[in-house]
Amino acid sequence: MSAEPASPVVVDVVIVGGGMVGASLALCLAPLPITVAVIEAVPPASGANTSFDTRTTALANGSRNILQTLGVWDAISREATPIHKIHVSERGRFGSAVIDATQQGIAAMGYVVHNHVLGRALWQRLEREPSITVLTPASVTAMRTEASCVELNVEHGGVTRTVQARLVVAADGADSLVRRAAGIKAEQWSYEQTAVITTVSPERLHQNIAYERFTDSGPIAMLPMAGARMGVVYTLQPAAAVEVMELDDGAFLKTLQAAFGWRLGRLSQVSARHAYPLALTRAAAQVAARVAVVGNASQGLHPIAGQGFNLGLRDVITLAEVIADALIAEDAVDVGNAALLDRYGAWRASDRRTLVGFTDGLVRLFGSPWQPVRALRGVGLLLFDLSPTAKTALSRLSLGFASHMPRLARGVPLPTRRTPHAHT
Ligand SMILES: Cc1cc2nc3c(=O)[nH]c(=O)nc-3n(C[C@H](O)[C@H](O)[C@H](O)COP(=O)(O)OP(=O)(O)OC[C@H]3O[C@@H](n4cnc5c(N)ncnc54)[C@H](O)[C@@H]3O)c2cc1C
């Protein structure tokens, strides 16, 4: 049976993808005098949405500030675990380094949050916003760009609907349909690594320390969580990951213990395991005619430095600020105009380039089996441990590399109407 056409939805901005990044953008745009629609294929409350799955996310301080300004941090903070120290080491080598929030003069290096907690907080808030139209479960299947708008075909409730907008935001993840339909090319390559995600109970209290341990098979991250648990991101070559996934719980704990060591005492009580093949995705551009690309649709990163969502959130607040400024500067502005989009692309370029390069470089540095590189890594960690300047530089990573931080990251809400001091 073919789907029936239904009444079109006409808005200023349509966000395709209501995952972590798309939902955050919708909240940024909610106070502005524009109409916004979010189209999400898998309802977040269903428990089946992959953006809000069983993983945990390490939120940088900059992201915490943004979520606070958006009014969702209170709901998240109750279930967030602060990271007071980060301990970095390499298996079988002498060097290690500790970055301590107190020494950096900050309350925490970041916060560990369950993805489903983030999803619940963002979507509960989103569903209370009267200016936002939510279509879910609804999938975009095709896109046409006209001179003054973009038209999307959306499968929603057994019918095909048309959604028309001045601006389409691609927040539909690494395999973005919108990015492809807009003609934006993307490089995508596999790291030939798989992240096995789970949680364990360590014998010793984690004392809010996050561990990053580099091993021959790949990095292991152990993140402190509530209930004296640790979130595990165990990176392995794909064939080894298949083997590890098939082990029973006892054998898995033994393997993990051998790779991570005994710094936290005996590891026990492993929860369900999930495997994520790791790849880099980098879109050739963040804008095209009437299209802006954000989050994983723009850049999908290796989780080695836990920066993917943090970077995506900075895409979002920059785009929202550029739109807010255009609305303040001009009556009846077309929010999909090329000058506005170019401003967004130019503002994001440096932060994005630096962070994608940093993350990719880290994977290569610690993935290299070459003996001189391995020796240098050990020396590097020792020197790093002695250098306050290097530690301060790394702890600033969480604020991004844009020369000028958007308002929402500075705790300043977006302006919604003209005032003599509109340009904060
Ligand atoms: C193992 C692992 C650990 C990580 N840890 C961290 C961390 O500690 N810190 C951090 O900052 N980042 C981390 N990341 C990265 C982070 O998870 C991603 O950056 C983030 O999920 C990107 O969100 P997104 O909304 O851009 O994309 P996605 O999460 O992929 O969401 C895309 C959404 O679009 C929807 N969609 C797709 N196609 C359509 C369509 N045609 N129509 C309608 N809807 C559609 C999907 O259903 C989905 O909800 C980690 C990633 C991995 C793999």
PDBQT file of the ligand as one rigid body, heavy atoms in Angstrom, charges set to zero:
ROOT
HETATM    1  C1  LIG A 501      32.266   4.461  22.143  1.00  0.00    +0.000 C 
HETATM    2  C2  LIG A 501      32.040   5.944  22.063  1.00  0.00    +0.000 A 
HETATM    3  C3  LIG A 501      32.284   6.742  23.179  1.00  0.00    +0.000 A 
HETATM    4  C4  LIG A 501      32.117   8.144  23.101  1.00  0.00    +0.000 A 
HETATM    5  N1  LIG A 501      32.412   8.901  24.195  1.00  0.00    +0.000 NA
HETATM    6  C5  LIG A 501      32.310  10.244  24.108  1.00  0.00    +0.000 A 
HETATM    7  C6  LIG A 501      32.651  11.085  25.225  1.00  0.00    +0.000 A 
HETATM    8  O1  LIG A 501      33.041  10.586  26.284  1.00  0.00    +0.000 OA
HETATM    9  N2  LIG A 501      32.542  12.441  25.074  1.00  0.00    +0.000 N 
HETATM   10  C7  LIG A 501      32.104  13.004  23.910  1.00  0.00    +0.000 A 
HETATM   11  O2  LIG A 501      32.042  14.240  23.822  1.00  0.00    +0.000 OA
HETATM   12  N3  LIG A 501      31.758  12.239  22.849  1.00  0.00    +0.000 NA
HETATM   13  C8  LIG A 501      31.850  10.880  22.923  1.00  0.00    +0.000 A 
HETATM   14  N4  LIG A 501      31.501  10.112  21.843  1.00  0.00    +0.000 N 
HETATM   15  C9  LIG A 501      30.971  10.762  20.631  1.00  0.00    +0.000 C 
HETATM   16  C10 LIG A 501      29.460  11.037  20.718  1.00  0.00    +0.000 C 
HETATM   17  O3  LIG A 501      28.768   9.868  21.074  1.00  0.00    +0.000 OA
HETATM   18  C11 LIG A 501      28.967  11.557  19.376  1.00  0.00    +0.000 C 
HETATM   19  O4  LIG A 501      29.737  12.666  19.017  1.00  0.00    +0.000 OA
HETATM   20  C12 LIG A 501      27.492  11.977  19.460  1.00  0.00    +0.000 C 
HETATM   21  O5  LIG A 501      26.686  10.856  19.665  1.00  0.00    +0.000 OA
HETATM   22  C13 LIG A 501      27.071  12.648  18.168  1.00  0.00    +0.000 C 
HETATM   23  O6  LIG A 501      25.714  12.970  18.253  1.00  0.00    +0.000 OA
HETATM   24  P1  LIG A 501      24.884  13.390  16.965  1.00  0.00    +0.000 P 
HETATM   25  O7  LIG A 501      23.565  13.810  17.509  1.00  0.00    +0.000 OA
HETATM   26  O8  LIG A 501      25.659  14.298  16.097  1.00  0.00    +0.000 OA
HETATM   27  O9  LIG A 501      24.751  12.047  16.089  1.00  0.00    +0.000 OA
HETATM   28  P2  LIG A 501      23.999  10.696  16.430  1.00  0.00    +0.000 P 
HETATM   29  O10 LIG A 501      24.188  10.332  17.845  1.00  0.00    +0.000 OA
HETATM   30  O11 LIG A 501      24.438   9.709  15.391  1.00  0.00    +0.000 OA
HETATM   31  O12 LIG A 501      22.452  11.029  16.222  1.00  0.00    +0.000 OA
HETATM   32  C14 LIG A 501      21.881  11.145  14.944  1.00  0.00    +0.000 C 
HETATM   33  C15 LIG A 501      20.361  11.094  15.092  1.00  0.00    +0.000 C 
HETATM   34  O13 LIG A 501      19.770  11.296  13.803  1.00  0.00    +0.000 OA
HETATM   35  C16 LIG A 501      18.714  10.373  13.615  1.00  0.00    +0.000 C 
HETATM   36  N5  LIG A 501      18.570  10.163  12.153  1.00  0.00    +0.000 N 
HETATM   37  C17 LIG A 501      19.511   9.632  11.316  1.00  0.00    +0.000 A 
HETATM   38  N6  LIG A 501      19.049   9.637  10.038  1.00  0.00    +0.000 NA
HETATM   39  C18 LIG A 501      17.813  10.203  10.069  1.00  0.00    +0.000 A 
HETATM   40  C19 LIG A 501      16.834  10.500   9.062  1.00  0.00    +0.000 A 
HETATM   41  N7  LIG A 501      17.036  10.208   7.763  1.00  0.00    +0.000 N 
HETATM   42  N8  LIG A 501      15.663  11.072   9.440  1.00  0.00    +0.000 NA
HETATM   43  C20 LIG A 501      15.452  11.385  10.760  1.00  0.00    +0.000 A 
HETATM   44  N9  LIG A 501      16.341  11.128  11.750  1.00  0.00    +0.000 NA
HETATM   45  C21 LIG A 501      17.508  10.547  11.411  1.00  0.00    +0.000 A 
HETATM   46  C22 LIG A 501      19.156   9.128  14.380  1.00  0.00    +0.000 C 
HETATM   47  O14 LIG A 501      18.053   8.315  14.742  1.00  0.00    +0.000 OA
HETATM   48  C23 LIG A 501      19.852   9.744  15.597  1.00  0.00    +0.000 C 
HETATM   49  O15 LIG A 501      18.958   9.977  16.666  1.00  0.00    +0.000 OA
HETATM   50  C24 LIG A 501      31.668   8.723  21.884  1.00  0.00    +0.000 A 
HETATM   51  C25 LIG A 501      31.399   7.919  20.776  1.00  0.00    +0.000 A 
HETATM   52  C26 LIG A 501      31.591   6.551  20.856  1.00  0.00    +0.000 A 
HETATM   53  C27 LIG A 501      31.309   5.707  19.619  1.00  0.00    +0.000 C 
ENDROOT
TORSDOF 0
